[in-house]
Amino acid sequence: MKALAIVEKGRAEVVDVPDPEPGPGEVSIAISHVGLCGTDLHVFDGVFGSFPMIPGHDAAGLVTAVSGPTPPGLLGRLVTIDP
């Protein structure tokens, strides 16, 4: 899948990364919308964090896979992430 990675202070690139597999009690989400927050901007500016980093913990999308004990009815549901 494609992701935006902050690769060094002040520089980001679109990179290919493996599709994640959900662990026990987790889900995979096909992201449809993502926002960047102040934390992401601070990482981009080199204030804190380490590189490379894939920002974007403010996101929403469709649940595409579930693993282990998850609430029923999540598969195919539109959700947002609780960072």
Phi and psi restraints in degrees (value plus and minus 20) as a CYANA .aco file:
   2 LYS   PHI    -112.5   -72.5
   2 LYS   PSI     123.9   163.9
   3 ALA   PHI    -166.9  -126.9
   3 ALA   PSI     132.6   172.6
   4 LEU   PHI    -110.0   -70.0
   4 LEU   PSI     105.7   145.7
   5 ALA   PHI    -138.9   -98.9
   5 ALA   PSI     112.7   152.7
   6 ILE   PHI    -103.4   -63.4
   6 ILE   PSI      91.0   131.0
   7 VAL   PHI    -114.6   -74.6
   7 VAL   PSI     -42.4    -2.4
   8 GLU   PHI    -184.2  -144.2
   8 GLU   PSI     150.5   190.5
   9 LYS   PHI     -73.2   -33.2
   9 LYS   PSI     102.2   142.2
  10 GLY   PHI      57.1    97.1
  10 GLY   PSI     -10.0    30.0
  11 ARG   PHI    -158.9  -118.9
  11 ARG   PSI     107.0   147.0
  12 ALA   PHI    -144.8  -104.8
  12 ALA   PSI     130.8   170.8
  13 GLU   PHI    -157.9  -117.9
  13 GLU   PSI     131.1   171.1
  14 VAL   PHI    -104.0   -64.0
  14 VAL   PSI     105.8   145.8
  15 VAL   PHI    -146.8  -106.8
  15 VAL   PSI     139.8   179.8
  16 ASP   PHI    -113.4   -73.4
  16 ASP   PSI     110.3   150.3
  17 VAL   PHI    -152.3  -112.3
  17 VAL   PSI     134.3   174.3
  18 PRO   PHI     -84.0   -44.0
  18 PRO   PSI     127.4   167.4
  19 ASP   PHI     -83.0   -43.0
  19 ASP   PSI     111.5   151.5
  20 PRO   PHI     -93.0   -53.0
  20 PRO   PSI     128.8   168.8
  21 GLU   PHI    -126.7   -86.7
  21 GLU   PSI     110.2   150.2
  22 PRO   PHI     -89.5   -49.5
  22 PRO   PSI     119.3   159.3
  23 GLY   PHI    -105.9   -65.9
  23 GLY   PSI    -198.9  -158.9
  24 PRO   PHI     -75.4   -35.4
  24 PRO   PSI     107.8   147.8
  25 GLY   PHI      56.5    96.5
  25 GLY   PSI      -9.2    30.8
  26 GLU   PHI    -132.4   -92.4
  26 GLU   PSI     148.2   188.2
  27 VAL   PHI    -150.9  -110.9
  27 VAL   PSI     138.3   178.3
  28 SER   PHI    -123.1   -83.1
  28 SER   PSI     121.5   161.5
  29 ILE   PHI    -145.2  -105.2
  29 ILE   PSI     108.3   148.3
  30 ALA   PHI    -100.6   -60.6
  30 ALA   PSI      84.7   124.7
  31 ILE   PHI     -90.4   -50.4
  31 ILE   PSI     109.9   149.9
  32 SER   PHI    -131.3   -91.3
  32 SER   PSI     -45.8    -5.8
  33 HIS   PHI    -161.4  -121.4
  33 HIS   PSI     118.9   158.9
  34 VAL   PHI    -164.4  -124.4
  34 VAL   PSI     126.7   166.7
  35 GLY   PHI    -143.9  -103.9
  35 GLY   PSI     137.1   177.1
  36 LEU   PHI    -125.8   -85.8
  36 LEU   PSI     116.5   156.5
  37 CYS   PHI    -128.7   -88.7
  37 CYS   PSI    -198.6  -158.6
  38 GLY   PHI     -79.2   -39.2
  38 GLY   PSI     -56.9   -16.9
  39 THR   PHI     -79.8   -39.8
  39 THR   PSI     -65.6   -25.6
  40 ASP   PHI     -79.7   -39.7
  40 ASP   PSI     -61.1   -21.1
  41 LEU   PHI     -86.5   -46.5
  41 LEU   PSI     -56.8   -16.8
  42 HIS   PHI     -85.3   -45.3
  42 HIS   PSI     -59.3   -19.3
  43 VAL   PHI     -82.8   -42.8
  43 VAL   PSI     -66.8   -26.8
  44 PHE   PHI     -77.6   -37.6
  44 PHE   PSI     -58.5   -18.5
  45 ASP   PHI     -99.5   -59.5
  45 ASP   PSI     -24.2    15.8
  46 GLY   PHI      60.5   100.5
  46 GLY   PSI      -5.7    34.3
  47 VAL   PHI     -88.2   -48.2
  47 VAL   PSI     -60.6   -20.6
  48 PHE   PHI    -178.6  -138.6
  48 PHE   PSI     151.6   191.6
  49 GLY   PHI      81.8   121.8
  49 GLY   PSI     155.9   195.9
  50 SER   PHI    -150.9  -110.9
  50 SER   PSI     139.9   179.9
  51 PHE   PHI    -134.8   -94.8
  51 PHE   PSI     128.6   168.6
  52 PRO   PHI     -96.1   -56.1
  52 PRO   PSI     135.9   175.9
  53 MET   PHI    -158.5  -118.5
  53 MET   PSI     117.1   157.1
  54 ILE   PHI    -119.8   -79.8
  54 ILE   PSI      88.4   128.4
  55 PRO   PHI    -100.8   -60.8
  55 PRO   PSI     159.6   199.6
  56 GLY   PHI      89.0   129.0
  56 GLY   PSI      28.9    68.9
  57 HIS   PHI    -103.5   -63.5
  57 HIS   PSI     -18.8    21.2
  58 ASP   PHI    -124.7   -84.7
  58 ASP   PSI      72.4   112.4
  59 ALA   PHI    -166.4  -126.4
  59 ALA   PSI     144.7   184.7
  60 ALA   PHI    -165.0  -125.0
  60 ALA   PSI     134.7   174.7
  61 GLY   PHI     157.0   197.0
  61 GLY   PSI    -182.8  -142.8
  62 LEU   PHI    -123.9   -83.9
  62 LEU   PSI     109.1   149.1
  63 VAL   PHI     -89.0   -49.0
  63 VAL   PSI     101.4   141.4
  64 THR   PHI    -129.5   -89.5
  64 THR   PSI     -37.1     2.9
  65 ALA   PHI    -176.0  -136.0
  65 ALA   PSI     127.2   167.2
  66 VAL   PHI    -148.6  -108.6
  66 VAL   PSI     135.2   175.2
  67 SER   PHI    -162.0  -122.0
  67 SER   PSI     110.2   150.2
  68 GLY   PHI      49.7    89.7
  68 GLY   PSI    -176.3  -136.3
  69 PRO   PHI     -94.8   -54.8
  69 PRO   PSI      81.1   121.1
  70 THR   PHI    -146.9  -106.9
  70 THR   PSI     135.5   175.5
  71 PRO   PHI     -76.7   -36.7
  71 PRO   PSI     122.6   162.6
  72 PRO   PHI     -84.0   -44.0
  72 PRO   PSI     132.4   172.4
  73 GLY   PHI      63.1   103.1
  73 GLY   PSI      -9.4    30.6
  74 LEU   PHI     -98.4   -58.4
  74 LEU   PSI     -54.1   -14.1
  75 LEU   PHI     -80.2   -40.2
  75 LEU   PSI     105.2   145.2
  76 GLY   PHI      65.7   105.7
  76 GLY   PSI     -19.3    20.7
  77 ARG   PHI    -108.5   -68.5
  77 ARG   PSI     124.9   164.9
  78 LEU   PHI    -100.1   -60.1
  78 LEU   PSI     110.0   150.0
  79 VAL   PHI    -159.2  -119.2
  79 VAL   PSI     147.2   187.2
  80 THR   PHI    -142.4  -102.4
  80 THR   PSI     137.5   177.5
  81 ILE   PHI    -107.9   -67.9
  81 ILE   PSI     119.0   159.0
  82 ASP   PHI    -122.3   -82.3
  82 ASP   PSI      76.0   116.0
